[in-house]
């Protein structure tokens, strides 16, 4: 029992420290909705100042990154990292990364999109807790959207869905210092490039 005391104390300290935040307004979702989410949700498109003026951004034009049936295009200048399996791939630039994954739907088609998002939020690589945003339309299908600070130094923009018995994920991790407009442009162009065959 003695070894649990220091471990528990350390965990408590980490939780308390991670709860501290700075005054960076671009670090948390909610203050301004992402144009991608706004443009794709019907209730936010009419008269919404945050809705993108161009509802169809141009797709990213870099190298195609493909797993079995899911593919995206990398933003120009990003490096493709080959993963060790045919079901995931990663691209990156500096400490920014985009990860795609295609796995069997372990929920057997029984989970709603909201439940899939909640599962990702519970089990994802987040030391802080980003928020579940409004669903977005990607490649003609509804995808969940999770956004917010994932760690002290990174901001997450994760998108996922279940289609044809497969769980699809496009997870983006950005340096928190990257300006919000730049981050959103990358999100928009990558999502515009998503294909699922």
Secondary structure, DSSP 8 states (H G I E B T S, - for coil): -HHHHHHHHHHHHHHHHHH---S-GGGSTTSS--HHHHHHSHHHHSS-TTS-SSSS-----S-EEE-SSEEEE--TT-EEE--SSTTEEEEEETTEEEEEEEEE-TTTT-S-HHHHHHHHHHHSS-SS--EE---EEETTEEEEEEEEESSSSEEEEEEEEEETTEEEEEEEEEETTS-HHHHHHHHHHHHHT-EE-
